[in-house]
Amino acid sequence: DLKITSKSVLTWEDLNYDVPVHGGTRRLLNSIYGYVQPGKLTALMGASGAGKTTLLDVLAHRKNIGVVTGDILVDGQPLGPAFQRGTSYAEQLDVHEPTQTVREALRFSAELRQPYEVPIEEKHAYVEEIISLLELEDLADAMIGFPGFGLSVEERKRVTIGVELAAKPELLLFLDEPTSGLDSQSAFNIVRFLRKLAAAGQAIL
């Protein structure tokens, strides 16, 4: 059974985000409060264009234009340089090297992104745990391929999540629209896997 060791709580308080537009600035986030804790699956809900991805990007420090004000805190403390190492971000688009197998993709992520001093056997063992958690055993040696040839959309999404988990995020897993483009059964499956991850102790937004 996969045990995830995230223990910290992420909070954001009175978060504002202003971007430059022609003739001034525009406020995209206006006084947002929230928190995510380990073992919890937190969903951001809102209509298209409401600012869900913008909030995710600001929280993950992925914005390089505009001005962010307010506080983003880990256990009540300002973020240190280790913050981005402790978070993983599953993008909306599933970008993979098509000639890799699922296991190769996850191992590559684990080897590059987990700390150097972690033995390679331990990284590979962790990858096997993720493969079993995401029920990818039957696909582990399958080539990822590209849309229309290779893994299905839902399987590719599971690989995207697996690649981010292989980095062993100690704080938080961000997912941008993990169910978009999926049919209802596939979407249900993805959320089922995310619930399994939360039950293992991962904090998920």
Beta strands, then each sheet from edge to edge (+ up, - down):
strand 1: 10-21
strand 2: 24-36
strand 3: 67-74
strand 4: 77-78
strand 5: 87-90
strand 6: 145-146
strand 7: 149-150
strand 8: 172-175
sheet 1: 2+ 1- 3+ 4-
sheet 2: 5+ 8+
sheet 3: 6+ 7-
end
